[in-house]
């Protein structure tokens, strides 16, 4: 039972993080983020992934979202690693 509650707590925290990032992503366009992401900025890669996952400023595209999440996750960004796990299901 304790493991169940710990899992639920982690899920809620992660959901809050993703929701927070979604609000931040709205403030910047994909056009602004793409050069930073292509230059290696893990946070910009993650934000592009969120944009593709939600269809914000770009067409919704799960494959592109997973691609950007994977690139950011490979650089060690925890939010991207979590998002990659949840999108891959």
C-alpha positions in Angstrom: 0.0 0.0 0.0 2.8 2.4 0.8 4.4 1.7 -2.5 1.1 2.6 -4.2 0.9 5.9 -2.5 4.5 6.7 -3.3 3.8 5.9 -7.0 0.7 8.2 -6.9 2.7 11.0 -5.2 5.5 10.8 -7.9 2.9 10.8 -10.6 1.2 13.9 -9.2 4.6 15.7 -8.8 5.5 14.9 -12.4 2.2 16.0 -13.7 2.6 19.4 -11.9 6.1 19.7 -13.5 4.8 19.0 -16.9 1.9 21.4 -16.5 4.3 24.1 -15.3 6.5 23.5 -18.3 3.5 23.7 -20.6 2.8 27.2 -19.4 6.4 28.2 -19.9 6.4 26.8 -23.4 3.5 29.0 -24.4 5.6 32.0 -23.7 8.1 31.0 -26.4 7.4 30.0 -30.0 8.8 26.9 -31.7 10.6 29.3 -34.0 12.5 30.8 -31.1 13.3 27.4 -29.4 14.4 25.4 -32.5 17.8 27.1 -33.0 18.6 26.7 -29.3 17.5 23.1 -29.4 19.6 22.4 -32.5 22.6 24.0 -30.9 22.3 21.5 -28.0 20.2 23.2 -25.4 18.5 20.3 -23.5 15.8 22.5 -22.0 14.9 23.9 -25.5 14.7 20.3 -26.8 12.4 19.3 -23.9 10.2 22.4 -24.5 9.9 21.5 -28.2 8.8 18.0 -27.2 6.1 19.5 -25.0 4.9 21.7 -27.8 4.7 18.8 -30.3 3.0 16.6 -27.6 0.3 19.3 -27.0 0.1 20.8 -30.5 1.2 24.3 -29.3 2.5 26.5 -32.0 3.3 23.3 -34.1 1.0 20.5 -35.3 0.5 17.8 -32.7 2.9 15.0 -33.6 3.7 12.3 -31.0 6.7 11.0 -33.0 8.3 14.4 -33.0 7.5 14.9 -29.3 9.2 11.6 -28.5 12.2 12.5 -30.7 12.8 15.8 -28.9 12.2 14.2 -25.4 14.7 11.5 -26.2 17.3 14.1 -27.3 16.8 16.0 -24.1 16.7 12.9 -21.9 20.0 11.7 -23.4 21.5 14.9 -22.0 20.2 13.9 -18.5 17.2 16.2 -18.3 14.9 14.5 -15.7 11.7 16.1 -17.0 12.4 14.8 -20.5 13.2 11.3 -19.1 9.9 11.2 -17.4 8.0 12.5 -20.4 9.7 10.0 -22.6 8.6 7.2 -20.3 5.0 8.4 -20.3 4.8 9.1 -24.0 6.3 5.8 -24.9 3.4 3.9 -23.3 
